[in-house]
Amino acid sequence: MKAILKDRYGSADVLRFAEVDKPIPAAGRALVRVHAASLNTADSDHLWGRPRIARIGSGLRRPATGRVGLDVAGTVEEVGPDVTGLRRGDRVWADLFGYGHGSLADYVCVPANALAPMPAGVSFEVASTVPHSGVLALQALRAGGAIRPGHRVLINGAGGCVGPFAVQIAKAGGAEVTAVDHDGKLDLLRQVGADHVVDYTREDFTTNGQQYDLILDIAAVRSVLRFRRCLRPGGRYVLIARTLSGFFEAAVMGGLVTLLSSKRMGVFSWRPNERADLALLAGLLEQGSIRPHIDRRYRLADAAEAFRYLQSGQARGKVLVTPS
């Protein structure tokens, strides 16, 4: 079978398209034929070995695993001994963040409990866009408290992998959503349902006098203290931290704001591949409340080009990689 592998940290140039042995599932594991996989910012970070503290788990000098790819949608090909609840032909999806990665391949072998049933009537391509970014968006919004009809929600950095899901989930909860990104992504944000869009290259949304019940900061490029004035009393700011410094600033400075005012600021505890959250997202997909936007599709052999496009910042929605 074919697979994308890496032997060291670095840019997309470290990726290689290789022939490898087809795995045989051991006890408690299942072999999945990959129909589609999508790329996430986390895939790019993992390729580079960022943040460096994460290398404690992923390999200090070299990657502990050569496999690449988080999101997977496919069919069960074979199950190992002691596996119940799965059989050949079952349509499944998963985020392989805690399971060794490896969705960029013809087949991937993972613990059977990593796999959840795909939503009915949803294509493999659409399903592959959801497990990582959709769950991350859902949990980040939930950390800001229950969204109620009429709530004003601002999503900063809304045009990437996670943002379009956050916009649609917030809209499904009845919120009035403002989405922030650069001009090249504003049409996408209108398309996925944003009520208002802000081009951050032309307008500083932290100084325009608008206030929100919830701010979800995906871009994570401004000091958290800049967002205080944008929050209504009792409002919440949630950061999706990508760096250790950003995490500590939100935890410490946000904690002080929380202690000294009625506004709540901080980070949240992410739980990848949460089955209950995947089930909730499956329901939203089936209802049509979430419609993932696919920007480009690449063949498995061209996965390096897919990464380069994602890393360019030009992607409007999700980038897919599909085996031949």
C-alpha positions, 0 to 999 in steps of 0.5 A: 500500500501507499503512505505518506511518511516523514523521518524528521521534522521540517517543511513539506519537503520532509514528506515522502510517498512510499510503499509500505506493508499493509498492516494486519490488525492485532487484538483490539485494533481495526484496519480502515480503508481510507477514503478521504483525509483532511489537513489541519493546522495541527498537522502542519504543527506536527510536521514541524514539531511545534510547539517544541515542548510537544516533542516530549511526546512526539520525539525530541530529535526525530518524530517518534512515528513516521506516520502523517495525518489526523482526520480520517473517513473510511470503511472498516476493512478488517478487525483484530481479535477481541473487537466488538461493535465493528465489522467489515464495511462499517463507515467510520471517522476519527481524529487520530491525534492520540492514536499515532496519526497515519490517515495519509495512506491507503489504509490505517490501523488503529485501536478500534475504540478510536473509531466512531460511526459516520453520520448517515447520508454524508460523503466520506469527503465531507466527513473527513473535514470534521473530527479534528477541527469540528470538535475543537470548535465545538469544545472551545465554544462550549468553554465560553458557556452555553450559547443562547439566541441573541448572544453576540459572538466574535470569532477571530481568525475565522477563515481557517480550518476551525473557524468556519465550523465555529461560525456555523455551530454558533449560528446553530445555537442562535447567536449573532456572529461576527467573523474576523479574517483578511479580505480574501476569506470574507466571502467564505465567512459570509457563505457559512453564515456569518452575520458580520465580517471584519477585515483585520487589515483595515479595521481594529475590531478591538477599538470599534466600540463593539462588545460581545458575549463570547469571543473565540480567539483562533488567530492568537496573535494579539495580547489577551488584554486587548480583548477586555474592552470587547467583552460585555460584563459577564462575557467570556474570552476563550483562546485556542492556544498554539504556543506555550507563551500564548497559553501562559499569557491567557492563563495568567493575565486572563486569570487576573482579569477574571479575578478582578472583574465580571469578565472571564478570560482564559484557555480551555481543556481540549479532548480530541476525538470525544465520541459524544461531540462527534455524535453531536456534530454528526447530528448537525451535519445530518440536519444541514446546520453544518456544511463544511467548505472544501477548498481543494483536493489533492491525490495522496502522491501530492500530499506535500503540495497540499501541505504547502497550500495549507501553510501558505495561508490561502486555503479557504476552508478545508484541504483534502487528501484522497488515496487513488 
